[in-house]
Amino acid sequence: MSRRARAIAFLLVALLAAATAAAIADGYGNSVARGYGVLRQVVVAIDGIPAGRPLSPGDVSQALVVRRVPARFVPPGALAVPADAVGLVPEAALPAGSYLLAAQLRPPRSRAPDPVGLGFGRHPVEIMVGGAGALLAAGPIRPGQRVDVVVTTEPAGGGSGRTYVAAASVPLLGLAPGLEEAGPGGTAAATLGLTRRQALRLIAAESFARRLTLLSRGR
């Protein structure tokens, strides 16, 4: 057999082998489809994904891949396109190898705007205070202006009371007339932006202190 004839024979054998392999693969695929049902595209996490943080395009491209699995094994709500997860927040941490479900994701929560002058971690709390007349004499109350809350305690054991700053530089959100008549000894209902610790301290002081007074820190 000539060299050219051998080359043609080898080519024919290679083509036959390729066709046979394709037929076997196609037959296997059909067999899988018959045994398990049609295949469906799903999104799978190849890396662990933490909870509580919006997924960026980089997170999606690095931590998520597309797989084709039998439809009977796909849980309801499984995502089919990784880009659908961009900007959403996982409610719980997702382990590597898990399907990504729509029920596991939520839109990012927008923070409600704080009241004027109310910083992060502070809440509006109303307490009865003195010294409101001096504040009002300096001009209209500007919501958010800073004040000190001074506590004067009752004398104990025959001694004198104690005066101290219980909450320094807190935002004053509003003043309203108290139950007592206005005057040097009158009180007012002050709404202050307080942390939880400050609020508990001042609420307790209302029950044992002789007086709570507001001192302006300037405008």
VOBALUM-801124 format. One line per field, with one value per residue (C-alpha): x, y, z; residue number from 1. Coordinates in Angstrom, 1 decimal, always signed. Example, Ala and Ser with C-alpha at 12.3 -4.5 7.8 and 13.67 -1.06 7.14 Angstrom:
BEGIN
u: +12.3 | +13.7 $
v: -4.5 | -1.1 $
w: +7.8 | +7.1 $
pos: 1 | 2 $
//
This chain:
BEGIN
u: +0.0 | +1.3 | +2.0 | -1.0 | -3.3 | -2.2 | -2.9 | -6.4 | -7.1 | -5.9 | -8.1 | -11.2 | -10.5 | -10.2 | -13.5 | -15.2 | -13.9 | -15.1 | -18.5 | -18.7 | -17.7 | -20.3 | -23.0 | -22.1 | -22.1 | -25.4 | -26.9 | -25.6 | -27.1 | -30.4 | -30.2 | -29.7 | -32.5 | -34.8 | -33.7 | -33.7 | -35.7 | -34.6 | -31.7 | -32.1 | -29.7 | -29.2 | -26.8 | -24.5 | -22.2 | -18.6 | -17.4 | -19.1 | -21.2 | -21.6 | -25.0 | -26.1 | -24.0 | -25.3 | -23.8 | -21.6 | -20.8 | -17.4 | -19.0 | -21.3 | -18.6 | -16.2 | -18.5 | -21.3 | -21.3 | -24.0 | -24.6 | -27.0 | -28.8 | -31.9 | -35.0 | -36.3 | -33.3 | -33.8 | -35.4 | -38.3 | -37.1 | -33.5 | -31.9 | -30.9 | -28.8 | -26.1 | -26.6 | -30.1 | -28.4 | -26.4 | -27.4 | -29.4 | -28.6 | -28.3 | -30.5 | -28.2 | -24.7 | -24.6 | -22.2 | -20.1 | -22.0 | -25.5 | -28.1 | -28.9 | -32.6 | -34.7 | -36.1 | -32.6 | -32.2 | -33.8 | -33.4 | -31.0 | -32.9 | -32.7 | -32.1 | -34.8 | -33.7 | -32.9 | -34.7 | -32.8 | -29.7 | -30.3 | -27.1 | -26.6 | -27.5 | -29.6 | -33.4 | -35.8 | -36.6 | -38.8 | -37.8 | -38.9 | -36.2 | -35.6 | -33.6 | -35.9 | -36.6 | -32.9 | -32.7 | -35.8 | -34.6 | -31.6 | -33.9 | -36.1 | -35.0 | -33.1 | -33.8 | -30.5 | -28.7 | -26.5 | -27.2 | -25.8 | -28.2 | -27.2 | -28.6 | -28.8 | -29.5 | -31.4 | -29.2 | -28.5 | -27.6 | -27.5 | -25.0 | -25.5 | -26.7 | -24.5 | -24.6 | -23.0 | -23.4 | -25.3 | -25.4 | -23.1 | -23.6 | -26.9 | -29.1 | -32.2 | -35.1 | -37.9 | -39.3 | -42.9 | -44.5 | -44.5 | -47.2 | -45.9 | -46.4 | -43.7 | -41.2 | -37.8 | -38.8 | -41.0 | -40.3 | -40.6 | -40.8 | -37.6 | -37.2 | -33.6 | -31.6 | -30.1 | -28.2 | -29.8 | -27.4 | -28.0 | -31.8 | -31.7 | -29.5 | -31.8 | -35.0 | -33.7 | -32.6 | -36.1 | -37.2 | -34.5 | -33.0 | -34.1 | -33.8 | -32.6 | -31.4 | -30.5 | -27.5 | -26.9 | -23.6 | -24.0 | -25.6 $
v: +0.0 | +3.4 | +6.2 | +8.2 | +5.2 | +4.7 | +8.4 | +8.2 | +5.0 | +6.6 | +9.6 | +7.4 | +5.5 | +8.8 | +10.1 | +6.8 | +7.0 | +10.6 | +9.7 | +6.7 | +8.8 | +11.4 | +8.8 | +7.3 | +10.7 | +11.5 | +8.2 | +8.7 | +12.2 | +10.9 | +8.1 | +10.6 | +12.8 | +9.7 | +8.6 | +11.9 | +14.3 | +17.4 | +19.4 | +22.9 | +25.8 | +26.8 | +29.2 | +27.5 | +29.1 | +27.9 | +30.0 | +30.7 | +34.0 | +36.0 | +37.3 | +40.8 | +42.4 | +43.3 | +41.2 | +43.2 | +42.3 | +41.1 | +38.8 | +37.4 | +36.7 | +35.1 | +33.2 | +32.1 | +29.7 | +28.1 | +24.4 | +22.2 | +19.6 | +17.5 | +19.6 | +17.2 | +18.1 | +21.9 | +23.5 | +26.0 | +29.5 | +28.6 | +31.4 | +30.6 | +33.7 | +35.0 | +38.6 | +38.4 | +38.4 | +41.7 | +44.2 | +41.8 | +40.8 | +37.2 | +36.7 | +34.0 | +32.8 | +30.6 | +27.6 | +26.6 | +24.1 | +25.4 | +26.5 | +30.2 | +30.7 | +33.8 | +33.3 | +33.6 | +37.2 | +40.5 | +44.1 | +46.2 | +48.1 | +51.8 | +53.6 | +55.9 | +59.5 | +60.6 | +63.5 | +66.8 | +66.6 | +63.0 | +61.0 | +57.3 | +55.2 | +57.9 | +57.9 | +60.7 | +60.5 | +63.0 | +64.0 | +66.7 | +69.3 | +72.8 | +75.6 | +75.9 | +79.5 | +80.4 | +78.5 | +80.3 | +83.7 | +83.3 | +82.9 | +80.3 | +76.7 | +75.3 | +71.6 | +69.8 | +72.4 | +70.8 | +70.9 | +69.4 | +67.6 | +68.4 | +66.3 | +67.7 | +65.0 | +65.2 | +65.6 | +62.2 | +61.4 | +65.0 | +65.9 | +68.0 | +66.9 | +66.4 | +68.1 | +66.5 | +66.4 | +63.2 | +63.6 | +66.0 | +67.6 | +65.9 | +67.2 | +69.0 | +68.2 | +70.2 | +71.8 | +71.9 | +73.3 | +71.0 | +70.3 | +73.0 | +76.7 | +78.6 | +80.4 | +80.1 | +76.8 | +75.5 | +72.5 | +71.7 | +68.5 | +68.3 | +65.8 | +64.9 | +62.6 | +60.1 | +56.9 | +53.9 | +54.3 | +58.0 | +57.5 | +54.9 | +57.1 | +60.2 | +58.2 | +56.8 | +60.3 | +61.6 | +59.4 | +60.2 | +63.6 | +66.9 | +68.5 | +67.9 | +71.1 | +71.9 | +74.0 | +75.4 | +74.7 | +77.6 | +78.0 $
w: +0.0 | -1.0 | +1.5 | +0.1 | +0.4 | +4.1 | +4.9 | +3.4 | +5.3 | +8.6 | +7.8 | +7.2 | +10.5 | +12.4 | +10.9 | +11.8 | +15.3 | +15.7 | +14.4 | +16.7 | +19.8 | +18.9 | +18.5 | +21.9 | +23.6 | +22.0 | +23.0 | +26.6 | +26.6 | +25.4 | +28.0 | +30.8 | +29.5 | +29.4 | +32.8 | +34.7 | +32.5 | +30.6 | +31.7 | +33.1 | +33.6 | +37.2 | +39.1 | +41.6 | +44.2 | +43.7 | +46.7 | +50.0 | +49.9 | +53.1 | +54.3 | +54.6 | +51.8 | +48.3 | +45.6 | +43.2 | +39.6 | +40.8 | +43.4 | +40.8 | +38.2 | +40.7 | +43.1 | +40.8 | +37.8 | +35.5 | +35.6 | +33.7 | +35.9 | +35.5 | +36.0 | +38.7 | +40.9 | +40.6 | +43.6 | +43.0 | +42.5 | +41.5 | +39.4 | +35.9 | +35.1 | +37.5 | +36.6 | +38.2 | +41.6 | +41.1 | +43.8 | +45.9 | +49.5 | +50.7 | +53.8 | +55.1 | +54.2 | +51.1 | +51.3 | +48.2 | +46.0 | +46.8 | +44.3 | +44.4 | +45.0 | +44.6 | +48.1 | +49.6 | +48.2 | +49.0 | +47.8 | +50.0 | +52.7 | +52.4 | +55.7 | +56.7 | +57.1 | +60.6 | +62.2 | +62.1 | +64.2 | +65.3 | +64.7 | +64.1 | +67.2 | +68.7 | +69.3 | +70.3 | +74.0 | +76.0 | +79.5 | +81.9 | +82.4 | +83.9 | +82.3 | +79.3 | +80.0 | +79.6 | +76.3 | +74.9 | +76.1 | +73.7 | +70.7 | +69.0 | +69.5 | +66.4 | +66.1 | +66.4 | +68.6 | +71.2 | +74.9 | +78.1 | +80.5 | +84.1 | +87.0 | +90.5 | +93.1 | +96.4 | +99.6 | +101.2 | +104.8 | +105.9 | +103.2 | +100.1 | +96.8 | +93.8 | +90.4 | +87.3 | +83.6 | +82.8 | +79.0 | +77.2 | +73.8 | +72.8 | +70.1 | +71.3 | +68.9 | +70.6 | +73.7 | +74.9 | +78.1 | +81.1 | +83.6 | +86.0 | +85.2 | +83.5 | +85.6 | +87.2 | +88.8 | +85.9 | +83.8 | +80.1 | +78.1 | +76.1 | +73.2 | +73.0 | +70.6 | +73.0 | +72.8 | +74.7 | +77.6 | +77.9 | +77.8 | +80.5 | +82.7 | +82.3 | +82.7 | +86.0 | +87.1 | +86.6 | +89.5 | +92.0 | +91.1 | +92.4 | +88.9 | +85.4 | +83.7 | +80.1 | +79.4 | +75.9 | +74.3 | +71.9 | +68.5 $
pos: 1 | 2 | 3 | 4 | 5 | 6 | 7 | 8 | 9 | 10 | 11 | 12 | 13 | 14 | 15 | 16 | 17 | 18 | 19 | 20 | 21 | 22 | 23 | 24 | 25 | 26 | 27 | 28 | 29 | 30 | 31 | 32 | 33 | 34 | 35 | 36 | 37 | 38 | 39 | 40 | 41 | 42 | 43 | 44 | 45 | 46 | 47 | 48 | 49 | 50 | 51 | 52 | 53 | 54 | 55 | 56 | 57 | 58 | 59 | 60 | 61 | 62 | 63 | 64 | 65 | 66 | 67 | 68 | 69 | 70 | 71 | 72 | 73 | 74 | 75 | 76 | 77 | 78 | 79 | 80 | 81 | 82 | 83 | 84 | 85 | 86 | 87 | 88 | 89 | 90 | 91 | 92 | 93 | 94 | 95 | 96 | 97 | 98 | 99 | 100 | 101 | 102 | 103 | 104 | 105 | 106 | 107 | 108 | 109 | 110 | 111 | 112 | 113 | 114 | 115 | 116 | 117 | 118 | 119 | 120 | 121 | 122 | 123 | 124 | 125 | 126 | 127 | 128 | 129 | 130 | 131 | 132 | 133 | 134 | 135 | 136 | 137 | 138 | 139 | 140 | 141 | 142 | 143 | 144 | 145 | 146 | 147 | 148 | 149 | 150 | 151 | 152 | 153 | 154 | 155 | 156 | 157 | 158 | 159 | 160 | 161 | 162 | 163 | 164 | 165 | 166 | 167 | 168 | 169 | 170 | 171 | 172 | 173 | 174 | 175 | 176 | 177 | 178 | 179 | 180 | 181 | 182 | 183 | 184 | 185 | 186 | 187 | 188 | 189 | 190 | 191 | 192 | 193 | 194 | 195 | 196 | 197 | 198 | 199 | 200 | 201 | 202 | 203 | 204 | 205 | 206 | 207 | 208 | 209 | 210 | 211 | 212 | 213 | 214 | 215 | 216 | 217 | 218 | 219 $
//
